[in-house]
């Protein structure tokens, strides 16, 4: 259960950072609900895509699956640490006005880290329904918080949340590797 929580926590921070950037525009409640639903659907659905790939590869990768899962978590963490302020601002502005296919494209772009988590879920064989439900629920709840507080929190808080998410993913990867190595050492 600790691994499940460790996967969901960084996603909360990343979702908050993106939603707070959109929330700078002080959206009406109906628009916040619409965007929260977009976050929940895409962030809850994208792990299923990654999961499918992870399950297929888990059997093929057998002995190195834990190492591949850790590498994917490190990559996702590093990408969060690097951050791209311009890209984040474009996504935030796009989410405000997007409809139809444009909204789907933006939904996919804000859920790429969930793709990596889904891939990792397949390699680590985590409880699918629980993880996906928690990711979708956190996406909706945390996006509502970020959208509501976006105008009140500073850029440093938003950036800090995303960077902390990256650090947590990297720490999870290290913990997975340590557990794997210690299991073989015993």
N, C-alpha and C positions, 0 to 999 in steps of 0.2 A: 504493500500500500504506500510505503514511503517513496518508491520509484514513481508511482502514479502522481502523487502530490508534487514530486520534484519536476515532473514533466509539465504539469499544469501551471505551477506558480510562475515560471518565466513568461508563459503565454499571457497571463494576466497583466504583467508589467508592460509587455509589448503592446497589447490591446489598449491599455490605458494611455500609453504614449501617443498612439495614433488617434484615438478618440479625443484626447485632450486637444490635439492640434486642430481637429475639426471643430471642437467645442469653442474655440476662440470666437466663432461667429455667432454665439448665443442663439442656438436653434430653438424653435418652438417644440413643445413636448411631442407632437405628432411626428415631426422630422427626426427627433432623437429616437423614438420608437422604431421608425422605419430603418434608420441606420443601425440600431442595435440588432434588429432582425437580420440585416445583411451580414453583420459581423458574426452572429450566431450560426447562420446557415453556412457561410463559407468556412469559418474557422472550425465548425463542427463537422463539416463534410470533407474538407481537405485531408484530414488524417486518414479517412477511409481510402482515399486514393493512394496515399503513401503506405498504408497498411497492406493493401493488395500487393504492391510491389515488394514490400518487406517480407510478407509471408511466402511469396514465390521464391525470393532469394534466400530466405532463412534455411531452407533445406539444402540449397546449392552451396551456401557459404559455411554450413555446419560449424566447424571448429573456430572459424574466425568471425562469426556473426556478432559476438560481443564487441570485437575490435572495430568492426564496420559501424555498428550502432554508435559506439563512442566517437568515432571519427566524424560521423554525421552530426552528432550533437556539438562537437567542437566547432565544426564548420558553421553551423547555425549560430552558435554563440559568438564566434569571431565576426560574422556578418552583422550581428546586433551591436557588437562593440564598436565596429567601424562607423556605423550609422551613415546616413546620407541625407543631410538636412533638406537639400533641394528636392530630392525624390519624395521625402515625407511631406513636404509642403504641397507638391503637385498632387499627391494622393489625397491629402486632406481637402484641397480645393475641389478635386474631381468628385469626391464622395458627396459633396454638397449638391451638385447639380446633375449627377449621373442618373440615367434611367436605362432600362433595357440592357442591351449588350454592353454598353459602356459601364454600367453598374456591375455587370458580371465580371468584366475585365478587372475593374478595381477591386471587387471582392476577392478575386483570385490573387491579385497582387498583395493584398494585406494578409493573406493566409498561407504564404509560402513557408513560413516557419512551421506551421501546422503540418504541412506536407512532410517535412523532415521528421517531425514527432511521430507521424503515422508510420513512416518507414521504420523508425526506431521501435515503435510498438510491435510491429510484425517481427522484427529480429529478436526482440526480447520476450515476445509472446505474453504481452500484458493483457488484462481483461478489456476487451474491445468496447463493449457497450458502456462500461463504467467510464473509461477514459474519454470516449467521444461525448457522452452526456455531460461530463464535467467540463470539457473544453467548450462545448456549446453554451452551457450555463454561465461559465465565467465570461465568455465572450459577450453575451448579452448584458450581464450585470456590470461588468467592468467598463464596457463601452458606455453604458448609461451614466456611470460615475464620471468617466472622462469627458463625455459630451456635456454634462452638467457643470463640471468644474473647470473645463478648458480655459475659460476666460479668466479664472481666478488663480490658476497655478502658472508658474513661470516656465520659461523655456528650459531652464536648468532642471526643473522637476521632471519634465517630459523626457529630456535627454537622459537624465539619471535613471529613470525607470527602464528605459530601453537598454542602457548599458548594464544595469543590474541583472536584467533578464539574460543578457549574454554571459555574464559571469556565472550565473546559476546553471546555465546549460553546460558550460565548460566544467564546472565543479561536478555536475552530475556525471559527465563523461569520465572524469578522473575517478569518481567513486565506483562507477561500473567497472572500469579497468582494474582498480584495486581489488574489488570483490572477485573478479574473474581470476586474477593472479593468485590471490590468497586461497581461493577454492582449490586451485591446482597445487598450491604449495602444501596444503594440509594432507 
